[in-house]
Structure formats: C-alpha cells, structure tokens
Amino acid sequence: MQLTCHHLPQNDGHCGWYETLPTPPPPVSLKGEVKADWVVLGAGLAGLAAARRLAELQPNAAIALVEARRVGFGAAGRNSGFMIDLPHDLTSHDYTGDRTGDRQKIRLNRGAIDYMREVVRRHGIDCDWQEQGKLHGAVEDHGQRALETFARGLSALGEPYRVLDAREMQAVTGTDFYRTGLHAPGAVLVHPAALVRGLGATLPENVCLYEDTPVRDIEVGKLHTLITDQGRLKAPRLVLANNAYAAQFGQLGLKGRILPVYTYGSLTRPLDPQQLAALGGEESWGLTPADPMGTTVRRMRDGRICIRNSFTYNPRVSTSAGRLERVRIAHQRSFDQRFPMLPGVELEYTWGGALCVSRNGGTPFGELAPGVFSAVCQNGLGLTRGTISGKLIAEYALGVESELLDIMLKQPKPVANPPEPFLGLGVRSTLAWKEWQAGREL
C-alpha cells in the first residue's frame, strides 16, 4: 500500500507563541537509510507522548520520531494553551453531551493532565504551567443561556464550579465586556510552544528525533518505509500522529471521515506599565467563550494578550495571506471591543493552525492496518486528547491494559461524510451560520 503525503505543514502566518521563544538548537534531519523498531509520524502532542511512552515501555527499542518542520512550530504549538479537563464539544451549543460520555471524557482528559504534569515536573520544563482553571464568559442572552446549561451539566456530573457576575468578571479580566461568567478549577494553562519544545528536548535516549524531515511517501508493508527528501526510514511498526494531515490517507479509511478545520490566533506586544494599570484585573487568566464559536482570550504574565476566534474548512491544510489579513482585522475588532481602555494596542502576530475533527466527535484510534496504529483526530482538544491518545496508543500496541485504554477503545469511530463538493459546502455554510449566531460572543 502506497500513501502519498500531498499536504505538509506550511508557515501559516507568524505564530507568536513560537516566535517569542529563543532560537532552538540546529535540527537533526534524516539522511540516508535508517532502520528502527518503531517510527512515529508527527511530533505534536500525540507523537511526543507516543514516542515517550514506547521508550518507557521498551527501553531497548529504537524509536524514530519524524517531524516535517521544527517541534513546537506546528499545530501543537499554535493553540491557546488550555489543558481542559471538562467536556469541550465544539459542535454543541454549550460544550456538553450525554452524562456517561462526558464522564469518560473527563477521565481521559485528567489522565492526560496527570501524565503531563509528571513529565513537566520531572524534567523541569519551563512552559508557564499554571493550575488556575479557566473562565467561561458570556456576553449576549444566548451566551448566558448556554452558560446556564453548562452549569447544570457540571452540577449533574458533580463537578465544581463558581458563577461570577459582571463585577466579579471585571475584577479578574479588567473589562466590563462580560455580563456573567463561570470559573472551572481543573484546567491547566501553559505556553503551548514552550511545552511542546520542552517535551521534544527531554525525550528518552532511545528516541531519535528527526526535524525538518517531511515525509513524501509511505510504503506500508511488513516493513514500513517512509521516504523523505534525503533518505528512507524503515520500521515494522508505524504510529500515525500527524492529526489533520492524516485526512489524505484514503487507503486507511481516513479520507472523508476526519476533517481539517482551521482556527486562528493573534498575540499583542507586551503591555507597558501605564496600559497594565489602565487594564487592571489579574495578571494571568484564560477565558473560553460561552458559545463555542466565540472568542477565546488569554492574558499572559508577560503582559501579552492572546485572541483566538474564526474557523474555516481548509482541506489542503493551509491558509492564505489574504485570509490571515482578514482574520487579523477580525481579531483586532474583537480585542478593541473587549479592551477599549487599551487604544492603539495592535496585534503583533497572527497565525493559523489546523484542528482535526469528525462530524460525530469520533476518533480512529487503534490499528488501521497490520503494524499501523492511529492516534489522530483530537476534536479540538489537542493538548489533553493528543497527549492521552499518544500515551494510550503506545500501550495498546504493546498490550498494556488499563481502565483509560478501555474508555478510549469505547469511543465512537468517525462517521463517513458526504463527498466533495457537498462536504465543503456543508461545512463552510455551517461554520458561517454558527459564527453569525455567535453575535457579540465573537
């Protein structure tokens, strides 16, 4: 079986998370013919967790981890930095679903946070790890209703939360933009690119990380062969952790079932002392919108503010300069509406990044072909679901049983979607309608 990688990670704008970090050491790229016991494709959260867990379970095995660009440069380093423990269904109006499924998702998400916390502490990874929970903020009537429904769902699950009125929201955020809010204590906030880069720098000794090594073709067989620009990598077992880029592998049953949806972020320059005084509020917080299509906001301890909103369906897993400019304008408008006390503060960086979602929230976790394992499609929860998917796919491949693995194996598989062009028309019209409905929440 021949898999061709038509779409590879691109430089979709200037990611502030990555570009404000120090320059990394020179990469090691794959050259010549290399053999390994395992090869993991993609060094995002899932790939890093899979490679690490394989190395922990098989310390004498040779594990190759292959990344098309630099670790932290891709989607894993471009998100808003929320490790969310609670249900977070982007296709719903209030993030929650059925109670049994929600409890299973909470177990998986908290398993990911526990595993990541131990790795970060053991290796001293400097990623601004903050166990301060997350805010939900509502602006319009429908946002308040969604927040009330979310609160009822959390009560039914026995999960703690605190409702905040407009005055309490302003005391935290500095802005009177939000009419009401909710604080959930279990989320962890991180600097995403710093976390991912730190994970890549602290891999076990039996993991060989190859960066700037785009894979052009994969020959699937008894010995899988990954063909790159300067060499070949052969291994009997392959873990796919390339998330949205796996959507092109129709031979493995993924095409038309998992969808690359782009979302976009912007980051301001650091606020000066006068602007920080004018803003007020707490020095660090993270807010997700009551409406899943609304605007996510983070204030960082270094004085920067991050804005994230806008979704587009990009089957080629890339975006354009024109789209990025339109998004930057939309982000500036969202920033100005929330922070009128900060006139003239412009966005220094704007970028895009790919989510991988399925229409029913399912995941193609498991063995797709002999010796080919999948840890792709995190449905908008890359930090937690990527981490736990990578960890558990390693355990699944090696026959290590656990309650979390049982939960993962019970997750639904992605359903088939209509063919193009009907799929694209449907996804784009749905996204446009939901963004219009979001109103001032966006």
C-alpha positions as CSV (number, residue, x, y, z in Angstrom):
1,M,0.0,0.0,0.0
2,Q,1.4,3.4,-1.0
3,L,0.4,6.5,0.9
4,T,1.4,9.9,-0.6
5,C,1.7,13.0,1.6
6,H,0.3,15.7,-0.7
7,H,-0.2,18.2,2.1
8,L,2.5,19.1,4.6
9,P,2.8,21.7,7.3
10,Q,3.1,25.2,6.0
11,N,4.2,28.5,7.5
12,D,0.6,29.8,8.1
13,G,1.4,33.2,9.4
14,H,3.7,34.3,12.3
15,C,2.9,32.3,15.4
16,G,3.6,34.5,18.4
17,W,4.0,31.5,20.8
18,Y,6.8,30.1,18.7
19,E,8.5,33.3,17.5
20,T,8.8,34.8,21.0
21,L,10.8,31.8,22.2
22,P,14.6,31.7,22.0
23,T,16.0,30.3,18.8
24,P,16.3,26.4,19.1
25,P,19.4,24.4,18.5
26,P,20.0,23.3,14.9
27,P,17.8,20.3,13.9
28,V,18.9,16.8,13.2
29,S,17.4,15.8,9.8
30,L,17.1,12.2,8.5
31,K,19.7,11.4,5.8
32,G,20.4,8.1,4.2
33,E,18.7,4.8,5.1
34,V,17.8,4.4,8.8
35,K,16.1,1.4,10.5
36,A,14.2,1.4,13.7
37,D,11.8,-0.7,15.7
38,W,9.1,1.9,15.7
39,V,8.5,5.1,13.7
40,V,6.2,7.8,14.9
41,L,5.0,10.3,12.3
42,G,4.4,13.8,13.7
43,A,6.0,15.4,16.7
44,G,3.0,17.2,18.1
45,L,1.4,16.3,21.5
46,A,0.3,12.8,20.3
47,G,3.5,11.9,18.6
48,L,5.7,13.1,21.5
49,A,3.6,11.2,24.0
50,A,3.6,8.0,21.9
51,A,7.3,8.1,21.4
52,R,8.0,8.8,25.1
53,R,5.6,6.0,26.3
54,L,7.0,3.5,23.8
55,A,10.5,4.3,25.1
56,E,9.4,3.9,28.7
57,L,7.8,0.5,28.0
58,Q,10.6,-0.7,25.7
59,P,13.8,0.9,26.8
60,N,15.9,-1.3,24.4
61,A,13.9,-0.4,21.3
62,A,15.0,2.1,18.7
63,I,12.2,4.6,18.2
64,A,12.3,7.2,15.4
65,L,10.1,10.4,15.7
66,V,9.8,12.3,12.5
67,E,8.6,15.9,12.2
68,A,8.2,17.8,8.9
69,R,9.1,21.2,10.5
70,R,10.5,22.1,14.0
71,V,9.0,20.8,17.2
72,G,6.6,23.4,18.5
73,F,6.2,25.1,15.1
74,G,3.1,23.2,14.1
75,A,-0.5,23.0,15.3
76,A,0.5,21.7,18.8
77,G,2.5,24.9,19.5
78,R,-0.2,27.2,17.9
79,N,-3.2,26.5,20.2
80,S,-4.3,28.8,23.0
81,G,-2.6,26.7,25.7
82,F,-5.6,25.3,27.6
83,M,-5.3,21.8,29.0
84,I,-9.0,21.3,29.5
85,D,-10.3,18.6,31.9
86,L,-14.0,19.0,31.3
87,P,-16.2,18.1,28.2
88,H,-15.4,20.5,25.4
89,D,-17.6,19.5,22.4
90,L,-17.1,22.3,19.8
91,T,-20.2,21.1,17.8
92,S,-22.6,21.6,20.7
93,H,-24.0,25.0,21.9
94,D,-22.7,24.5,25.5
95,Y,-19.7,22.0,25.2
96,T,-21.5,19.2,27.0
97,G,-23.2,15.9,25.7
98,D,-24.6,12.8,27.4
99,R,-23.6,12.3,31.0
100,T,-21.9,8.9,30.5
101,G,-19.8,10.1,27.6
102,D,-18.9,13.3,29.5
103,R,-17.6,11.3,32.5
104,Q,-15.5,9.2,30.2
105,K,-14.0,12.3,28.5
106,I,-13.2,13.8,31.9
107,R,-11.3,10.6,32.9
108,L,-9.3,10.8,29.7
109,N,-8.6,14.5,29.9
110,R,-7.5,14.2,33.6
111,G,-5.3,11.2,32.8
112,A,-3.6,13.4,30.2
113,I,-3.1,16.2,32.7
114,D,-1.7,13.9,35.3
115,Y,0.8,12.3,32.9
116,M,1.9,15.7,31.5
117,R,2.3,17.2,35.0
118,E,4.6,14.4,36.0
119,V,6.7,14.8,32.8
120,V,6.9,18.6,33.2
121,R,7.9,18.4,36.9
122,R,10.4,15.6,36.4
123,H,12.3,17.4,33.6
124,G,11.7,20.9,34.8
125,I,10.1,22.0,31.6
126,D,9.7,25.8,31.6
127,C,6.3,26.3,30.0
128,D,4.5,28.7,32.4
129,W,2.5,25.7,33.8
130,Q,-0.4,27.2,35.8
131,E,-3.1,25.1,37.6
132,Q,-5.5,28.0,37.8
133,G,-8.6,26.7,36.0
134,K,-10.4,28.5,33.2
135,L,-13.1,31.1,32.9
136,H,-16.2,31.0,30.6
137,G,-17.5,34.4,29.7
138,A,-21.0,35.3,28.3
139,V,-21.9,38.5,26.5
140,E,-25.4,38.0,24.9
141,D,-28.6,36.4,26.1
142,H,-27.9,33.2,24.2
143,G,-24.4,33.1,25.7
144,Q,-25.9,33.4,29.2
145,R,-28.3,30.6,28.4
146,A,-25.5,28.4,27.2
147,L,-23.5,29.1,30.3
148,E,-26.5,28.2,32.5
149,T,-26.9,24.9,30.6
150,F,-23.2,24.2,31.0
151,A,-23.5,24.9,34.8
152,R,-26.5,22.5,35.1
153,G,-24.4,19.9,33.2
154,L,-21.5,20.3,35.6
155,S,-23.8,20.0,38.6
156,A,-25.3,16.8,37.2
157,L,-21.7,15.5,36.8
158,G,-20.8,16.5,40.4
159,E,-18.1,18.9,39.1
160,P,-17.1,22.0,41.0
161,Y,-17.6,25.5,39.5
162,R,-18.2,29.1,40.6
163,V,-20.6,31.5,38.9
164,L,-19.3,35.1,38.6
165,D,-21.4,38.2,38.0
166,A,-20.3,41.1,35.8
167,R,-18.5,42.9,38.6
168,E,-16.5,39.7,39.5
169,M,-15.7,39.1,35.9
170,Q,-14.3,42.6,35.6
171,A,-12.2,42.1,38.7
172,V,-10.5,39.2,37.0
173,T,-10.3,40.4,33.4
174,G,-10.2,44.2,33.8
175,T,-13.0,44.6,31.3
176,D,-16.7,45.2,31.7
177,F,-17.4,43.4,28.4
178,Y,-18.8,40.2,30.0
179,R,-22.2,40.1,31.7
180,T,-21.6,36.9,33.5
181,G,-19.1,34.1,33.8
182,L,-18.2,30.7,35.3
183,H,-14.9,29.5,36.7
184,A,-14.0,25.8,36.4
185,P,-10.9,24.9,38.5
186,G,-9.5,21.9,36.8
187,A,-7.9,23.3,33.6
188,V,-4.2,24.0,33.3
189,L,-2.8,26.9,31.3
190,V,0.5,26.6,29.6
191,H,2.7,28.3,26.9
192,P,2.0,25.7,24.2
193,A,5.1,26.1,22.0
194,A,7.3,26.1,25.1
195,L,5.6,22.9,26.4
196,V,6.0,21.1,23.1
197,R,9.6,22.2,22.6
198,G,10.4,21.1,26.1
199,L,8.9,17.7,25.6
200,G,11.0,17.3,22.4
201,A,14.2,18.3,24.2
202,T,13.6,15.7,27.1
203,L,12.8,12.6,25.2
204,P,14.3,9.3,26.4
205,E,17.7,8.3,25.0
206,N,16.3,5.6,22.8
207,V,14.1,8.1,20.8
208,C,15.8,9.7,17.8
209,L,14.0,12.9,16.8
210,Y,14.3,13.9,13.1
211,E,13.2,17.5,12.5
212,D,12.9,19.4,9.1
213,T,12.2,15.9,7.6
214,P,9.0,16.0,5.6
215,V,7.8,12.5,4.6
216,R,6.7,12.4,0.9
217,D,5.5,8.8,0.6
218,I,4.9,5.8,2.9
219,E,5.1,2.3,1.7
220,V,3.0,0.2,4.0
221,G,4.0,-3.5,4.3
222,K,5.8,-5.9,6.6
223,L,8.5,-3.3,6.8
224,H,7.0,0.2,6.5
225,T,9.2,2.6,4.6
226,L,8.9,6.4,5.0
227,I,10.5,8.2,2.0
228,T,11.9,11.7,2.7
229,D,13.9,14.2,0.6
230,Q,17.2,12.8,1.8
231,G,16.6,9.3,2.9
232,R,14.4,6.4,3.9
233,L,13.3,5.3,7.3
234,K,12.2,1.6,7.8
235,A,10.4,0.1,10.7
236,P,7.9,-2.8,11.2
237,R,5.6,-0.6,13.3
238,L,4.3,2.8,12.4
239,V,2.3,5.2,14.6
240,L,0.4,7.9,12.8
241,A,0.3,11.1,14.9
242,N,0.0,13.7,12.1
243,N,-3.5,14.6,13.0
244,A,-5.3,16.7,10.3
245,Y,-2.6,15.7,7.7
246,A,-3.8,12.0,8.0
247,A,-7.1,13.0,6.4
248,Q,-5.4,12.4,3.0
249,F,-4.8,8.7,3.7
250,G,-7.9,7.3,2.0
251,Q,-6.4,3.8,1.8
252,L,-6.5,3.6,5.6
253,G,-10.2,4.7,5.7
254,L,-9.5,8.2,7.0
255,K,-10.4,10.4,4.0
256,G,-13.8,11.9,4.3
257,R,-14.1,10.9,7.9
258,I,-11.7,13.3,9.6
259,L,-11.8,17.0,8.7
260,P,-9.1,19.6,8.8
261,V,-10.7,22.8,10.2
262,Y,-8.5,25.9,10.7
263,T,-8.7,28.3,13.6
264,Y,-6.7,31.4,14.1
265,G,-4.8,33.2,16.9
266,S,-3.2,36.6,17.5
267,L,-0.9,37.9,20.1
268,T,-0.3,41.5,21.2
269,R,3.1,43.0,22.1
270,P,3.6,43.2,25.9
271,L,1.6,46.0,27.5
272,D,3.6,48.8,29.1
273,P,3.1,49.8,32.8
274,Q,0.6,52.5,32.0
275,Q,-1.5,50.1,29.9
276,L,-1.4,47.4,32.6
277,A,-2.6,49.9,35.1
278,A,-5.4,51.1,32.8
279,L,-6.5,47.5,32.3
280,G,-6.4,46.3,35.9
281,G,-7.6,42.8,36.7
282,E,-5.4,39.8,37.4
283,E,-2.0,39.4,35.8
284,S,-2.8,36.0,34.2
285,W,-6.1,34.3,33.2
286,G,-7.7,32.3,30.4
287,L,-11.2,32.6,29.1
288,T,-13.2,30.4,26.7
289,P,-16.4,31.8,25.3
290,A,-19.9,30.5,26.5
291,D,-20.6,30.0,22.8
292,P,-18.1,27.5,21.3
293,M,-17.8,29.7,18.2
294,G,-17.0,32.8,20.2
295,T,-13.6,34.4,21.2
296,T,-11.1,32.8,23.4
297,V,-8.9,35.3,25.4
298,R,-5.7,34.8,27.4
299,R,-3.7,37.3,29.4
300,M,-0.2,36.2,30.0
301,R,2.1,37.1,32.9
302,D,4.5,38.8,30.4
303,G,1.7,41.4,29.7
304,R,0.7,40.0,26.3
305,I,-3.0,39.2,25.4
306,C,-3.9,36.4,23.0
307,I,-7.1,36.4,20.9
308,R,-8.4,33.3,19.2
309,N,-11.5,33.0,17.0
310,S,-12.6,32.2,13.4
311,F,-13.0,28.8,11.9
312,T,-12.5,27.8,8.2
313,Y,-12.6,24.5,6.4
314,N,-9.2,24.0,4.7
315,P,-9.0,20.5,3.1
316,R,-5.5,21.4,1.8
317,V,-4.4,22.0,5.4
318,S,-3.0,25.5,4.7
319,T,-4.3,29.1,4.6
320,S,-3.6,32.2,2.5
321,A,-2.1,35.6,3.3
322,G,-5.4,37.2,2.4
323,R,-7.3,35.0,4.9
324,L,-4.8,35.8,7.6
325,E,-5.2,39.5,7.0
326,R,-9.0,39.3,7.2
327,V,-8.6,37.3,10.4
328,R,-6.2,39.9,11.8
329,I,-8.7,42.6,11.2
330,A,-11.5,40.5,12.9
331,H,-9.2,39.8,15.9
332,Q,-8.3,43.5,16.3
333,R,-12.0,44.2,16.3
334,S,-12.7,41.6,19.0
335,F,-9.7,42.9,21.0
336,D,-10.9,46.6,20.8
337,Q,-14.5,45.6,21.8
338,R,-13.2,43.9,24.9
339,F,-10.4,46.3,25.9
340,P,-11.5,49.9,25.0
341,M,-9.2,51.1,27.8
342,L,-6.2,50.0,25.6
343,P,-6.5,52.2,22.5
344,G,-3.7,51.8,20.0
345,V,-2.6,48.3,21.1
346,E,-2.1,46.4,17.9
347,L,-1.7,42.7,17.3
348,E,2.0,41.8,16.8
349,Y,1.5,38.2,15.5
350,T,-1.4,36.5,13.7
351,W,-1.4,32.8,12.6
352,G,-3.5,29.8,11.7
353,G,-3.4,26.2,12.7
354,A,-5.3,23.0,11.9
355,L,-7.7,21.2,14.2
356,C,-8.7,17.7,13.3
357,V,-12.4,17.0,13.9
358,S,-15.0,14.4,13.0
359,R,-18.7,15.0,12.5
360,N,-19.7,12.8,15.4
361,G,-16.8,13.5,17.7
362,G,-15.4,10.0,17.0
363,T,-11.7,9.1,16.7
364,P,-10.0,6.5,14.5
365,F,-7.9,5.2,17.5
366,G,-6.4,1.8,17.1
367,E,-4.7,-0.4,14.4
368,L,-5.7,0.7,10.9
369,A,-3.6,-1.9,9.1
370,P,-1.1,-4.5,10.2
371,G,1.5,-2.7,12.2
372,V,0.0,0.8,11.5
373,F,-1.5,2.5,14.6
374,S,-3.5,5.7,14.7
375,A,-3.5,8.4,17.4
376,V,-5.1,11.2,15.2
377,C,-8.2,13.4,15.4
378,Q,-8.4,15.1,18.8
379,N,-11.7,17.1,18.0
380,G,-10.4,20.4,19.3
381,L,-8.7,19.2,22.5
382,G,-5.2,18.7,21.2
383,L,-3.3,19.3,24.5
384,T,-5.2,16.8,26.5
385,R,-6.6,14.4,23.9
386,G,-3.4,14.4,21.9
387,T,-1.4,13.6,25.0
388,I,-3.7,10.8,26.2
389,S,-4.1,9.4,22.6
390,G,-0.4,9.2,22.1
391,K,0.2,7.6,25.5
392,L,-2.6,5.1,25.1
393,I,-1.8,4.1,21.5
394,A,1.7,3.0,22.7
395,E,0.2,1.0,25.5
396,Y,-2.4,-0.5,23.1
397,A,0.2,-1.5,20.6
398,L,2.3,-3.2,23.3
399,G,-0.7,-5.0,25.0
400,V,-0.7,-2.9,28.2
401,E,-4.2,-2.9,29.6
402,S,-5.8,-0.1,31.7
403,E,-9.1,1.5,32.5
404,L,-8.3,4.5,30.4
405,L,-7.4,2.4,27.4
406,D,-10.8,0.6,27.8
407,I,-12.5,4.0,27.7
408,M,-10.6,5.1,24.7
409,L,-11.4,1.9,22.8
410,K,-15.1,2.5,23.5
411,Q,-15.1,6.0,21.9
412,P,-17.1,6.0,18.6
413,K,-15.3,5.8,15.2
414,P,-15.6,8.8,12.8
415,V,-18.7,8.6,10.6
416,A,-18.4,9.0,6.8
417,N,-19.2,12.4,5.4
418,P,-20.8,13.3,2.0
419,P,-18.4,13.6,-0.9
420,E,-17.0,16.9,-2.2
421,P,-18.2,19.4,-3.2
422,F,-21.2,18.8,-0.9
423,L,-19.0,18.3,2.1
424,G,-17.2,21.6,1.7
425,L,-20.4,23.4,1.0
426,G,-22.0,21.9,4.1
427,V,-19.0,22.5,6.5
428,R,-18.4,26.1,5.3
429,S,-22.1,27.1,5.5
430,T,-22.4,25.5,9.0
431,L,-19.4,27.4,10.2
432,A,-20.6,30.7,8.7
433,W,-24.1,30.2,10.3
434,K,-22.7,29.4,13.7
435,E,-20.3,32.4,13.6
436,W,-23.3,34.6,12.7
437,Q,-25.3,33.2,15.5
438,A,-22.4,33.9,18.0
439,G,-23.0,37.6,17.6
440,R,-21.0,39.7,20.1
441,E,-19.7,36.5,21.7
442,L,-17.3,36.5,18.7
